[in-house]
């Protein structure tokens, strides 16, 4: 690099003369942890006449330097320099693309916004355009448990050792540099509770027009990062396509039990934009997505029943089904009367404790603790595509409160299945960057868009909307539990109805169906004799050896969340993550942990980092912070 730092890469180069090339630049250790994934895609692209370059982000894996936060300016500078380097190589035609999932999808968007000359097209997957509202940190302006789950894992990424077989004797010095540079990242993130400059850096939502090259957006409906895909599809002005499948936070070719032969589609994309081949991909619909007939939680380990649909343009002009929030019901006509009084009847949220990937379970437990509005049994199926919107008129008795809405399909057997959801910290109802308190006792109104989704409601089912103030442990509770008064018949639910197409839609991408596998299950948690609710998650170490690298990897996780029902100030989250790398007499371990508690005025945060080599301590860092609450 320009400053003398050396970055480490693996390259797959076609045997033909010159070819276009694709870059993926992520911090997840190409030498061992992601080796199998990279081998699959490197081979796939190279055999299709496209070079593939996979780089360890500066300060991770076998690259020199250190990393102190997500998507730093140094990282993006590096990506630009790598793209220019690729374009100059004698094996490269000069045309470069960039791809990646999650971190790799997010930095792909940011690099494209910088407009490096050789970058001709991108394919970001499972990505986001706004780091404050749509990444793991603040969900609807609330403090997310995912912020800490990801942050403590990220510390082990920042602090992992390079491989001596690649970097030689310098490995120990490089590791020491990383360890000493690893920041108290959880404290950093928790201090930025508003959508300010800290989160806007790297959020392409500040200037969608800066992305001027063709973009193919990819995600799954069970991936929380699906939300930004449709917004990006609407906002980007360059040629843009999108695909959303019936899977979670993964690559389409690795999705189970129903994935896609993604090489078919991705190779066509790159050959079209990087090589000028007439693949026909841009003559096809702008949006393809899966229309599920049940929720993935109902399907379990079996493929989700449904079909692929297509839209020539987005956003589509959809008919709306407008339903009124009447007393205990959803009606096609308003029934105005006495106010509906809501106050959470307990700890709500243990049927959907995770923000990312882990599927929710049947919702009756949480529904019973919420205020629910049920529609009449449906005479015939109907389908939605897009974001449902709730317009709520309410009075709150506290100056700060959260609002959680869950849209479910209530089956004839009485089981309730989560279709989509939305969260809003009501102090951020007008602005995520300039919050203001609620005027207690006065009528306020708010529009909340639920996460966009495709779903078919079945004949005989009911549509259920559940309302609560808390959703623990996904989000941190407010200082006090609020009571809402909602005027019956004035608030509404708008559903984006999609008419069923008259003819089946041709879907050209071959599907990959794998054998049904185990599905992680859990039970909703009720309070114990002391009114305490405890949610635990343990992943024991399962060592395995990476073929080709000769390294044994191992990781483990223990997490405990607890709260006393009726006492939001009793909430406490803590987690420990351990990772180890070993080969012969070389064994390195990194352990990161945190604990979060609070009082009315501030969060109390402890975080620790410990590293050992062959059982001996290399470093032990600790940080304790008291961080004022900013209407959270």
Secondary structure, DSSP 4 states (H G I P E B T S, - for coil): -TTSPPPPEEEE--SSS-EEEEEEEESS-TTTTTHHHHHHHHHHHHHTTEEEEEEE-TTSTT-SS---STT-HHHHHHHHHHHHHHHHSTTEEEEEEEEEETHHHHHHHHHHHHT-TTEEEEEEES--S-TTTSSSSEETTEEBHHHHHHHHHHHHHHTPPPPHHHHGGGHHHHHHHHHHH---HHHHHHH--SSSHHHHTT-GGG-GGG--SEEEEEEETTSGGGHHHHHHHHH--SSEEEEEES--SS-GGG-SSEEE-HHHHHHHHHHHHHH-----GGGS-SEEEEEESS-HHHHTTSPPPEEEEEESSSS---EEEEEEEETTEEESS----SEEEE---S---TTS--SSSPPP---HHHHTTSEEEE-PPPSS-EEEEE--EEEEEEEESSSS-EEEEEEEEE-TTS-EEEEEEEEEEGGGSS-SSS-----TTSEEEEEEEPPPEEEEEPTT-EEEEEEES--TTTBPPPSS---EEEETTT-EEEEEE-PPPSSPPP--SPEEE---------------TTSEEEEEEEE----EEETTTTEEEEEEEEEEEEEETTEEEEEEEEEEEEEEEEETTEEEEEEEEEEEEE-SSEEEEEEEEEEEETTEEEEEEEEEEEEE-S--
